[in-house]
Amino acid sequence: MSDTLLDTEIMDIQIEIDARGLNCPLPILKAKKALAELQSGQVLRLTATDPGSVRDFQAFAKQTGNALLSHTQNGREFVFLMQRK
């Protein structure tokens, strides 16, 4: 078991979003909407299949100040953990 998997099992995730099959910019828009519903410090987990989402989420985190805690790839799926600022 990798450290990343262990961390996600321990971490308290408030919202999970399945954005598989959606292309840019929809995964980011879904994340933005979900983060707006969270309190500061709470965590969002989003799963996407768009390879461009890795770059998009890195830029989104920089622009918004929300923390991209991790991004992992499992086959063709990308899992992002974001924490609201």
C-alpha angles and dihedrals in degrees: 000000000000124000090245093058091047091051093052091049091053097039118094106236115196100187131024121195127192107208095161112144093021121117130213128323096021098074090052092046091051090048092049092052093047094047089053088061094052129087121237110287096020120127134234123199116201128181118202138169099202107108089209089062092082091063091038095054092047090053092042091054091050093048097046102035092234112136120249096211095183146337122201134179123222108181106302094344127093121203120200129191114199128181121207114240 
